[in-house]
Amino acid sequence: MSSTQKPLIKKVKSILVSQPEPTNEKSPYFNLSQKLKVKVDFRPFIHVEGVTVKEVRKQKINLNEFDSIIFTSRTAIDHYFRIAEEMRYTVPNTNRYFCTSEAIARYLQKYIVYRKRRILFGDGTVKGLAEIIKKYPDGKFLLPSSDKLKPQVPAMLKELGINWKSAMFFKTMISDLSDLADVYYDILVFFSPSGIESLFRNFPDFKQNETRIAVYGKNTYQAAIDRGLRVDIKVPTEDTPSMTMALEKYIKLANKRSR
């Protein structure tokens, strides 16, 4: 199936988002559902499992060798402090933490007292993260990550020429979706290549037919195309930077045409 295949424009009644259900009642997905009268369900297509202390030690990681920790997700924070606790390692108050965004930085309050001098954050981009890291060239940096570490951050750290090491603290696993075998949704929403992999791992004979596929990010888009899927909704764009904005735009157009 060609990546140039035109999107299918057809009425939408139901959406499955391949992520956990939002805990915030003001989530834009709930607003979308109420506003456009469509069913929106949530189901993680992937989940995270922490590795053992033994597996971390096999990577020749001694936490006391690092005074600067890089976090690109809340999950990484959870598993760094989990491993520290299981190793009976007391995390020093002198550690510096470098986070990709303020939201991730704020999450550190779950584990430590928030101090601006010790917790630094970027603007959500790799470039922004680089800007704060390069101010501390003498740090010994640890990047706790999953087995699906994207290459952009390691490439940036290598380019900076700092002393750093990455370590796998958790793994991305395929969720069991067998109970969805006979369930149909008009739109399936994906945010990672792993989500696309999960779809075909659970349903090897999946045929798209009139199911619309919505993807976030270039890597997810490419994973969908590589699997022969027709991508009907691609995010982000200049007009629709968020998935809910793109879904709303598509549904309004599709449902108007179907009247």
C-alpha positions in Angstrom: 0.0 0.0 0.0 1.5 3.3 -1.0 2.2 6.1 1.4 0.5 8.5 -1.1 -2.8 6.7 -0.8 -5.6 9.3 -0.1 -7.2 9.3 3.3 -10.6 7.7 3.7 -13.3 10.2 4.6 -16.2 8.4 6.3 -18.5 8.9 9.2 -17.0 8.4 12.7 -18.9 6.9 15.7 -16.1 5.4 17.7 -12.4 5.9 18.5 -9.9 3.7 20.2 -6.9 5.6 21.7 -3.9 3.3 22.3 -3.0 4.9 25.6 -4.3 4.6 29.2 -7.5 6.5 30.0 -6.7 10.1 31.2 -7.1 10.7 34.9 -7.9 14.4 34.3 -11.6 14.9 33.9 -10.8 17.9 31.7 -8.9 15.8 29.2 -9.5 17.1 25.6 -10.5 13.6 24.7 -13.5 13.7 27.0 -14.4 17.1 25.6 -14.1 15.8 22.1 -16.4 12.9 22.9 -19.1 15.1 24.4 -18.8 17.8 21.8 -19.0 15.6 18.7 -21.1 12.8 20.2 -18.6 10.0 19.4 -17.5 7.1 21.6 -13.9 7.4 22.8 -12.3 4.4 24.5 -8.8 3.9 25.8 -6.6 0.8 25.8 -2.8 0.7 26.1 -1.4 -1.3 23.3 2.0 -1.4 25.1 3.0 -1.3 28.7 6.2 -0.9 30.7 7.9 -3.4 32.9 10.9 -2.6 35.1 14.1 -4.5 34.8 15.7 -6.1 37.8 18.7 -4.8 39.8 20.6 -7.8 38.4 19.9 -6.7 34.9 21.1 -3.1 35.7 24.3 -4.4 37.3 25.0 -6.5 34.2 25.1 -3.2 32.3 28.0 -2.2 34.7 26.0 0.6 36.2 26.9 2.0 39.7 24.6 4.8 40.6 27.1 6.5 42.8 29.3 7.2 39.8 26.8 9.7 38.4 26.0 13.1 39.7 23.8 14.2 36.8 20.7 12.3 35.8 18.8 12.9 32.5 15.1 12.2 32.4 13.1 12.2 29.2 9.9 10.8 30.8 8.1 10.3 34.0 8.5 6.5 33.6 12.3 7.0 33.6 12.0 8.9 36.9 9.9 6.1 38.5 12.3 3.4 37.5 15.5 5.3 38.5 14.2 5.8 42.0 12.8 2.2 42.1 16.2 0.8 41.2 17.9 3.1 43.7 15.6 1.8 46.5 16.1 -1.8 45.5 19.9 -1.3 45.5 19.6 0.4 48.9 21.3 3.3 47.4 20.7 6.7 49.0 20.3 9.3 46.3 22.5 12.3 47.2 20.9 15.7 47.7 23.7 17.1 45.5 22.5 15.3 42.3 21.5 17.5 39.4 18.5 16.5 37.3 18.1 17.5 33.6 14.6 17.1 32.2 13.2 17.6 28.8 10.2 19.6 30.0 8.9 21.3 33.0 6.1 18.7 33.4 8.7 16.0 33.8 10.8 18.2 36.2 7.7 18.8 38.4 7.1 15.1 38.6 10.4 14.7 40.5 8.6 16.2 43.5 7.2 12.7 44.0 10.7 11.6 45.1 12.8 14.6 46.1 12.5 18.2 47.4 12.2 20.5 44.4 15.1 22.8 44.1 15.6 25.0 41.1 19.4 24.9 41.3 19.3 21.1 41.1 16.4 20.5 38.8 16.7 22.0 35.3 14.4 21.6 32.3 14.2 22.4 28.6 11.4 23.3 26.3 10.4 19.8 25.4 12.8 19.4 22.6 16.2 17.7 22.3 17.8 21.0 21.4 16.3 22.6 24.5 17.7 19.7 26.6 21.1 20.2 25.1 21.1 23.9 26.0 20.8 23.1 29.7 23.2 20.2 29.7 26.1 22.0 28.0 26.2 24.5 30.9 27.5 21.6 33.1 30.3 20.0 31.0 32.0 18.4 33.9 29.0 16.4 35.1 28.9 12.6 35.0 25.6 12.0 33.3 23.3 8.9 33.4 20.4 8.5 31.0 17.9 5.9 32.4 15.9 4.6 29.5 13.8 1.8 28.0 14.9 -0.8 25.5 13.3 1.4 22.8 15.6 4.4 23.3 15.2 6.8 20.4 18.5 7.8 18.8 18.0 11.6 19.0 19.1 12.1 22.7 22.2 9.8 22.5 23.3 11.5 19.3 22.9 14.9 21.0 24.9 13.8 24.1 27.6 12.3 21.9 27.9 15.6 20.0 28.2 17.6 23.2 31.3 15.5 24.1 30.3 15.0 27.8 30.9 12.1 30.1 27.6 10.1 29.8 26.2 6.6 29.8 22.7 5.2 29.0 21.2 2.3 30.9 18.1 0.3 30.4 15.9 0.5 33.5 12.6 -0.6 31.9 11.3 -2.4 28.9 8.4 -1.7 26.5 6.2 -4.8 26.3 3.4 -5.7 24.0 0.0 -5.8 25.7 -2.5 -8.6 25.3 -5.4 -7.3 23.2 -7.1 -10.6 22.5 -10.4 -9.5 24.0 -10.6 -6.9 21.2 -10.6 -9.4 18.4 -14.3 -9.0 17.6 -14.5 -5.3 18.5 -14.6 -2.6 15.7 -13.6 1.0 15.9 -13.8 3.6 13.2 -10.5 5.2 14.2 -7.4 3.7 15.9 -5.0 6.2 17.4 -1.3 5.5 17.7 1.5 7.4 19.3 4.5 5.2 18.8 5.9 2.5 16.4 5.6 0.1 19.3 1.8 0.6 19.2 1.7 -0.3 15.5 3.9 -3.4 16.3 1.4 -4.4 19.0 -1.5 -4.2 16.6 0.1 -6.7 14.3 1.5 -8.9 17.0 -1.9 -9.3 18.5 -3.7 -9.5 15.2 -1.3 -10.8 12.5 -4.1 -10.9 9.9 -5.4 -7.4 10.5 -7.0 -5.9 7.5 -7.6 -2.1 7.6 -10.5 -1.9 5.2 -12.5 1.2 6.4 -10.8 1.5 9.7 -9.1 4.9 9.9 -5.6 5.2 11.3 -4.4 8.3 13.2 -0.7 8.6 14.0 1.4 11.0 16.0 5.0 11.7 14.9 7.2 10.8 12.0 8.4 7.5 13.4 4.9 6.3 14.1 3.8 7.4 10.6 6.7 5.5 9.0 5.9 2.3 11.1 2.3 2.5 9.8 3.4 2.9 6.2 5.9 0.1 6.5 3.1 -2.2 7.6 1.0 -1.2 4.6 -1.5 0.9 6.5 -3.3 3.8 5.0 -2.7 6.8 7.3 -5.8 8.9 7.4 -4.9 11.4 10.1 -1.3 12.5 10.6 -0.1 14.7 13.6 1.4 17.2 14.2 0.8 19.7 11.4 0.8 23.5 11.5 -3.0 23.5 11.6 -3.4 20.6 14.0 -0.5 20.4 16.5 -2.4 18.0 18.8 -4.1 14.7 18.2 -7.5 15.9 19.6 -7.4 18.9 17.3 -6.7 16.7 14.3 -9.5 14.2 15.3 -12.0 17.0 15.7 -11.2 18.5 12.3 -11.4 15.1 10.6 -14.7 14.1 12.4 -16.4 17.4 11.6 -15.5 17.0 7.9 -16.4 13.3 7.7 -19.6 13.4 9.6 -20.8 16.5 7.7 -20.2 14.7 4.4 -22.2 11.7 5.7 -25.3 13.6 6.5 
